[in-house]
Amino acid sequence: MRDLVDAIEAITDHRFADLGLLLAALTHGSYTHEHPDAVDYERLEFLGDAVVGLCTTRLLVDHFPSVPEGDLTDLRQRVVNTRTLGELGRRMGLSPHVRLGQSERSKKQVEVNILGDVVEALFAAVYREAGYDAAQAMAARWLHPLITGLEDAMDDAVVKNAVNRLQEHTQKLWKITPDYTITGTGPDHRKQYTAVVHVQGEELATGSGSSGKEAKKRAANAALQVLRARDEGGA
């Protein structure tokens, strides 16, 4: 038991006063089927989902101060999902410490969705014992590499659904749909595309990319920035 506690406290950098809470965070439902007195992590995982979401949101807002809310939501979804958190748990070395029933122990490795649940449960356990600041500090240690890793993918995340969001915006303001003109230049194997978006006959923005779809998304995202700047400036 002491070895287990020491290992988790080293991973979380948190000394647990309530060892029952710690054990529950590591306990899968298959274990409780064989040990009825044990408590599984389901309730903690439920709380931890919200805790991780809040902590991740704080990190994203701080790290990407100029990215709009809709795009931050897309970025958050890249972090707060079972697979990403499960892979994080594997890298953090949680696999040997998860309490599993025989049916799960017989598998070659702990399933990624279980590890994702355990990560959330541990966040909840730290939150319940030491509050938000402790959970946020753990998020900074655990999730910061994931947040900085989003920088390379941020362009894709930022333009995701930009076309739909622009259409919703113009429909709401003027009940019209944006118009796009897309042109391609260069040889077929290295063609570059440029999209121009017009709203009410006004050229709002352009975007470029290696496909017409990518260029259109980037033009839409640029147009959204123009309209948001006008809204903020009262134009």
C-alpha positions, -999 to +999 in steps of 0.1 A: +000+000+000+027+025+010+045+019-024+013+027-042+007+058-023+043+070-027+041+064-064+009+084-069+020+112-047+052+115-067+032+115-100+007+141-087+031+160-065+003+160-039+004+144-005-030+128+002-045+130+037-075+108+027-060+076+014-095+063+007-100+091-018-068+083-035-076+046-037-111+053-051-095+075-079-075+044-090-102+018-087-121+006-118-155-009-116-142-044-124-122-043-092-153-035-071-171-065-086-145-087-069-140-065-038-175-053-028-161-031+000-140-010-025-153+022-040-147+029-077-138+061-094-171+068-112-182+097-090-148+112-089-145+109-127-178+127-130-165+156-109-130+154-125-144+159-160-156+194-149-124+201-130-101+192-160-124+213-183-121+243-161-083+240-156-078+235-193-099+265-201-078+286-178-046+274-194-059+280-229-071+315-222-038+324-207-017+308-234-038+321-264-049+356-253-060+367-288-079+335-299-117+340-299-141+319-277-153+296-304-118+286-314-108+281-278-136+256-276-122+237-305-087+237-289-101+226-255-118+196-272-084+185-284-072+182-248-103+173-228-112+140-243-107+104-231-081+094-256-058+124-250-061+122-212-056+084-214-024+087-234-013+114-209-020+090-180+001+063-197+030+087-202+027+098-165+031+061-155-003+055-141-009+021-157+007-001-131-012+016-103-048+013-116-068-013-095-085-036-119-105-068-118-092-100-133-111-095-166-092-062-171-059-074-157-057-102-182-054-076-211-020-067-224-023-031-212-047-008-194-073+005-219-068+041-228-104+051-218-098+037-183-066+057-179-084+088-191-110+083-164-083+078-138-067+111-148-100+129-143-106+111-110-072+121-097-079+157-106-111+155-087-094+139-057-068+167-056-096+193-060-116+178-031-086+177-008-069+209-016-092+231-038-090+247-072-055+262-069-040+228-062-059+213-092-048+241-114-012+237-104-014+200-113-030+210-146-001+234-153+024+205-148+004+178-166-014+197-193+010+225-202+029+203-227-004+195-244-014+231-246+019+243-261+017+213-285-015+229-299+005+257-314+014+237-344-022+226-349-038+259-339-042+271-375-064+240-383-083+244-350-089+281-356-103+277-391-124+246-381-160+253-389-151+289-397-173+288-429-203+278-408-196+304-381-193+331-407-226+321-423-243+321-389-229+355-382-240+371-415-274+354-413-279+369-378-268+404-388-281+408-424-300+375-432-276+369-461-250+342-470-213+351-478-201+347-514-167+330-522-145+332-552-118+306-554-089+305-578-059+282-582-024+289-595+007+268-602+013+232-614-013+206-606+011+188-581+018+220-562-013+241-569-020+269-544-056+282-540-068+317-530-103+324-517-120+358-515-151+362-494-176+389-501-205+400-479-231+424-493-208+430-523-179+440-501-146+421-502-140+413-465-110+390-466-089+365-485-073+332-475-049+308-492-041+271-489-031+239-507-068+232-514-098+252-522-115+240-491-086+251-469-084+285-486-122+290-481-119+282-444-090+306-439-109+334-458-139+328-436-119+329-405-102+361-416-136+376-424-149+367-389-119+386-374-128+416-395-165+416-384-156+410-348-131+440-349-159+461-363-183+450-336-158+458-309-151+492-325-187+500-329-184+502-367 
